[in-house]
Amino acid sequence: MSWSRALLVAAILLAGCSQDRPETGDVADGPTAPAADCSPDRIADPGATTRTLTSEGVERSFILHVPRRYDGRAAVPLVLNFHGFGSNAGQQMAYSLFASVADTENFLVAAPEGQGTPSHFNFRDVPPGETDDVMLATDLVDRLVDELCVDRDRIYVAGMSNGGVMAFAIACRAADRFAAFGAVAALVWAPECSTARPVPVIGFAGTDDRIVPFEGGEVACCGRPRVPPATETMANWATHNRCEATPRETEPAPRVRLLRYEGCAPGSAVDFYVVEGGGHDWPGAPLTGATSINATTVLWRFFAQHERGQSHSRS
């Protein structure tokens, strides 16, 4: 399966039909020195602000949430939070409630705005007039590392739907810039991902998803491509991460199955949360109905276990 076909899988991918264009290539590694602390202090007011940056010559915007305990002296983690197809950064911040967890756990959250109409993110086969959002992600990290006191070894990516595919695409194309990756309601794997290092990934999918079918089949939009089962996608990540072939299954909450692949390559992990009866939703988000888990707190708990460059397996 080609990269563009594999990434089209998520109900979400490109708005309309993209035209032929040379591939943009992988994103080069950025600075690697960790920032244990910052001097001079990199002060920022707490709360959410809308900011802009330039990526590939185009001005883009993002929402930055600074936690209440951020002091500009001690380096803190950063989470990039990508919205779904047709949504926006403000809706994703409200939907995921990452700001609340960030205030408690003391990490920064940056939610980029997509591009085009409907708003979306590109990660390969970028249409004319648009830009590569994997490059946007790395440009955004560079900007925030320069301006704020960010721990470069604890930078994470999460996303919903199109944003979830974005998170796993970044795991394939810019793995060395980030510590772990989380995708909700749309999971993707392509053979090209095999060139990336083994990485920690966590996925969420509902068995009654009407947009991206859990058991595989035709996606309910975007040219109606056919997709593999979600379990197959996560098994491919497990193979890539050199995990044991059969996951250990537990029930961490009612109507939720956790498929955890064990024995993975050092520094990597694969967790897959299956929400029985769940739809194309962010578990635990407002207006999604009763859910016995909260994806945001689960994501952060997973992220907090991983730092870039770890040589040990998860305990």
Residue, then its C-alpha position, 0 to 999 in steps of 0.5 A: m500500500s502506498w503512503s498516500r493511500a495508507l494515510l487516506v484511511a482516516a476519514i480525514l486526510l486531504a480535503g478533496c483530491s490532492q494533485d500530483r506533486p513531488e514528495t516532500g521527504d522526511v524532516a531533518d533532525g533538530p537540536t538534540a541537547p536537552a534543556a534541564d533548566c533555562s537561563p535567562d528565565r523564559i517567562a510566559d503568562p499562564g493561560a491560552t493565547t493565539r500565536t503565529l509562526t511562519s512555516e515554509g513561507v506561510e503564516r500559520s497560527f496555533i493556540l498555546h496553553v501555559p500551565r499555572r506553575y510554569d516559571g520559565r526556569a525549570a524545563v517542562p514537557l510539551v504536547l502538540n495537540f492536533h484537531g480533526f478534519g473540519s475542526n479547529a485548534g480551539q475546538q480541539m483544546a475544548y474537546s480534549l481538555f488537555a489544558s486542565v491536565a496540563d495545569t495539574e501536571n505542569f506541561l505546555v500544550a500547543a494546538p496548531e490550526g489546520q489549513g484549507t477548507p475544510s480545515h485539515f493537516n497534510f503529511r504527504d502528497v501536499p496539494p499545490g498551494e498548501t504546505d507540509d504539516v510535518m514540517l509545521a510540527t517541527d517548526l513549531v517545536d523549534r519556535l517553542v524551544d527557542e522562546l520557552c523553557v521546554d524539555r527537548d526530551r519530553i515532547y509528545v504528539a497527540g491528535m483526534s481523527n485527522g490529527g491522530v493520523m498526523a500524530f502517527a505520520i510524525a512518528c514515521r517521518a520525524a520520530d527523532r524529534f519526539a518522545a511518544f505519539g498518541a492517536v485517537a479515532a484514526l490509526v495509520w501504518a504504512p510500509e514507509c514507517s519501517t525506516a523510523r526508529p522504534v517509538p512509543v505509540i498509543g492508539f484509541a478506537g471505538t468498535d462502532d466508529r461510523i467514519v473509520p470502521f474498526e473492522g476495516g472496510e470503506v471510510a465514510c468520506c474522502g473518496r471512500p478508500r478501504v482501510p484495514p482493521a484497527t487491530e491490524t494497524m496496531a499489530n504492524w506498529a508492534t512488529h515494527n517495535r519488535c514487540e511480542a506478537t500476541p498482546r496481553e489483554t486486560e479490562p482497565a475500565p468497563r467496556v474498554r479493552l487494553l491490548r498491550y504489546e510487551g517485550c518491545a524494543p528498548g525505549s518503545a511501547v505499543d498500547f491499544y485501547v478498544v472502546e466497546g460500542g464507542g464511536h468516532d470520538w475522543p473518549g471522555a470528551p464533553l458531549t461524547g456520552a458516558t465513557s469509562i476512560n478519559a483519553t487525555t489522562v490516559l495519554w498523559r500517563f503514557f507520555a509521562q513514562h517516556e523520554r526521547g533517547q530512553s534505552h530501557s524498556r517501560s516498566 
